[in-house]
Amino acid sequence: MSHPDANPELPAQLTGWLHLYVAFDWGDEIDLARARQAGPNVVLDLTRRPRTPNSFAYQRAPLRFQLSPVTVDLPGSPDASARPVSAEATVFDFAAVSVALRVPFQLSPAELVALAGHLAETVTSGALVQAARAAVDPLHRKLLPAIQKPAWADNLWEEYFVFQFAPQEGLAPEGLLGPQAGWLTGLVRLEDEALSDSETVEATRLSLRYGRADLFVPDWGAALLLDQDKECAETLQAVEFANLQLLEFRHIDNRLDEVLAQADHLLERATRSRLPAWRGHVAPLRILGELKVEANGLFERTGNVLKLVGDQYLARVYRLLATRFHLRDWERSIERKLEVVEGVYEVISDQSAHFRTEFLEMIVILLILVEILLTIFKH
């Protein structure tokens, strides 16, 4: 099998854009109306291809803020390292934010594969993530008063890369999915070493074409997008949202792990409580109920924020990404844990009702006994 950067059919130089999306979670919820007062911003509206129905939109439109340019250092791309690149932040009502960096490049196929391998190293080191975090930090401080239960974890983020090319001679869907598939695999797998034929087949298994010259190939860490710059904004926005949704599912899953640990503790506490029966379960029920509502609310808001009902192409883009990100598996895991939390809540609630019933029965028996004693003493 030939090395992915050694395909003679590829152009000597490739011009395009590297899009980096980094998603963060800032807390429980954000007041978008209040956030709009923090500075210049726009309500995000997904642009549509011609003849696309108007039913495709965010349920609650997020806000997009322009950030200060970010300087990034990428190998083999002197233009990118010599000057800052544009950065934007998209803020959602469930207090999640996606930072988008747009880096131009003009590189050879070999340099692009080397760049892909370097990106994998920066993900491990966290260099690009820290650059994105630093870029959005001033906005976070401005919006902090609008965030409910603010919490920005240092170890929770999700990043994704998109290599975008305009259709050009020597770079066509038929070639990228055929003789150039090994090179494409190196980009979307962020690998600078040649991969096996089976990995190439797997990496290119999911692809989508809209026009004759268009191509979208997503994988777990990166995607290749062959499309005109002015026509791919909606595809990039769908990518950005899917990456953010993955982060939120991870966040909810982690939060549910904490809830389940607390649920076990609350169940044990309620069972062993020495307080009167009706009081020993009040605090556990209240705490567990609040946790259950919080987890359900966040899950519903995250899953329903985007309604892909009108644009079949974007719906397919999202489904490909959801498959690569295993979003359905995350959903099932979250649903199972929510069921467990619900079960623990019902157990404690049933125990509380049972103990309350027993206590009332004891009171009734005691009152009957007192009435019998009073009758005896009166006679």
Order of alpha helices (4+ residues) and beta strands (2+ residues): beta-beta-alpha-beta-beta-beta-alpha-beta-beta-alpha-alpha-beta-beta-alpha-alpha-alpha-beta-beta-alpha-alpha-alpha-beta-alpha-alpha
